[in-house]
Amino acid sequence: METEKKQTENTEEELAAYEKLRLRVSKSFGELNEKISKESISEAMDTAIDDLKGMGEHSKETIAKAADTLKKDIASTTANIKSRVDKVTEPAREQFDHWLNKGGALWHDIANEAGYIKELSRDKSGAFFLNITQALQGWSSNITEKLGTSLKYKSGEMTHGGEFLCTSCEGKIHLKKPGRIPPCPKCSNSEYRRS
């Protein structure tokens, strides 16, 4: 009974730390705009972690667990959405290439000399999603190695939520808010990946 109470308190503290860290990192990402890169993402993450430590509301161990979980969530989400973002930005990329081909040598030379014109010619939201996805992909490429774990989730692990697929029966679960992942309701398996 006492062990269960302590575990519940630890879970609540980890979720609170995770949520504060997630909000700080999200705000930092939003402020990066065109300056987004894997380096700026690392800096935003480090700053958010340091800010949370400086508040003194959570232990360093709890903040470290929350940070590792958030890094894993960002890396797995990035891996999952990259192909979807590419689909969204592909029509704008094709249109730019069409204009480039029709514009002749002058337009081609200008585009080569000023590569940013291509980005400015695309749909702004598509360019933002493309930039953030590429930066997050660069940043997260080493996260799995640094965390010493795969991008699979196990029952009991904390996550920001989302949709997960059971690695055994392909059953789906959807967590609407941050929390711990339950065993698969279909087969009781304990391993998932993002769907």
N, C-alpha and C positions, 0 to 999 in steps of 0.2 A: 504494500500500500504506500509506504513512504518512498520507495524507489519509483513507483509510478507517478507520484506527486512531483518528485524532483525532475523526472523526465519531462513531464508536462510543463513545468516552470522553465526548463532549459529550452524546450521547443518554442515556447512563447517568447523567450528572450532572443533566440536565434531569428525567429520570424520578425520581431520588432527591429532588430539590427539589420536584417536583410532588407526590409522595407525602407528604412531610412537610407541605407546605402544605395538601393535601387533608385530612389527618388533623386538623390544627389547626382548620381552618375547620369541619369536621364536628363536632368537639368543641364549638366555640363555638356553632354552631347548636343543638346539643342542650341547651346551658345556657340558651338564650334563653327557652324555654318560651312563656309567654303574652306575653312582651315582644317577640315577633318582629315586625319591621317592615322596610321597605326601608332605613331608617336604621340599625337594629341590624345588619342583614346587611352593609351597607357598613362599619360599624365593626368587625364581626367579621373581615371580609376584610382590612381595613387592619391590624388588630392582628396577625393571623396572618402577614401579609407582613413587618411590622416585626420580629416575633419571629424569623422565619427569617433576616432580614438580620442581626439582632443576634447570632445564633449564629455567624456568620462562616464557615459551612461551604461556602457557595456564592457565586458572584459575583452582583453586583446584576443583571447582564444575564440570568443563568440564572434568578434568582428572578422577574424581570419576565416572562420568557417563560412560566415555570410559572404565574404569576398570570394572565396573559392567557389561557392555555389553560384553567385552572380556571374562570375567569369565563365563557368561551365554553361550556364543558361544562355549567355550572350553567344558563346562559341557554337552551341548546338542550334540555336535559333538562326544564326548567320548561315551555317551550313545548310539549313533547311530552306531558307528564303532566297538564297542567291539565284537559283534557277528561275524563281518566280519574278524577281526583280529584272533579270535579264529579259524575260518575256515582255514585261511592261515597257522597258526602254528600247527594245529592239526596233519597233516601228519608227521611233524618232531617229535612231541610228541609221536605218535604211533610208529614211527621207533625206538626212544630211548627206549620205553617200550619193544619193541620186542628184542632189543639188551640186555636189562637188563634181560629179561626172559631167553634168550639163553646163557648169559654169566656165569650163575651159581652163587654160593654163594659168591665167591670172588668179582665178579663185583657188585653184589647186596650190599655187605658190603661197598665197596669203594663208591658206589653211595650214600648210606645212610650217610656215614661219611662226604662226600664232596658233598653236594647238588648242588654246582655250576657246577659240571661236567655235570649235565643234561643240564644246560643252554649252556655250551660250546659245547655240542654235537649237539645242534640244529643249524639250519640255522641262521647265525648271524643277518640278517635283520629281520627274523621272531622273534628272541629273542628280538631284540630292540623294535619292534612294540608291542610285548607282554608286555615287561617291561614298556614302556611308557603308554600303555593303562591301565595296572593295576595301575600304579602310578597316572595317571590322574583320573581314576575311584575312587581311594581312596581320592584324593584331592577334586574331584567334588561332592562327596557324601554329603558334608555339604554345598556346595555352594548354592543350591536351598533354603535351610533353611536360610542361612545367607542373601541372597539377598531378601528373602521374596517374591519370585515369582516362578512360574512354569517354565518349560523349553519350554513353548509355546511362540510364538512370535505374536505380534499384529502389524497391519498396522501402519507405522510411526516409528517403533522401528528401531534402527540402528543394523546392523549385518555385519560380515565379508564377507558375501555372501554365496553361496551354493544353494542347492535345498530345497525347502520348499513345504509342502503339506497342502492344505486348510483343516481345520478341518470340514468344512461343506460339500463341494462337492468333496473332494479329488483331486481338480485341482492342478497342479504343477506350481510353478514359479521358475526360476533360476536366481540368482543374480551373475554376474561374478566378481564383485568387491564389496568392502565395500560400504554400502549405507543404505537407509531406505527402509523398506518393504512396497510395495504398497498394496492396497486392491486386493482381488482376481479378476482376469480378467473375470472369469466365473460367479461368483455369488455375487461379491462385499463383501463377508465376510471379516472380519478383523483379523481372528485368524489362525495361522499356527503352524505346528511342522516340524522339520527336516524330510526329506524323506530318 
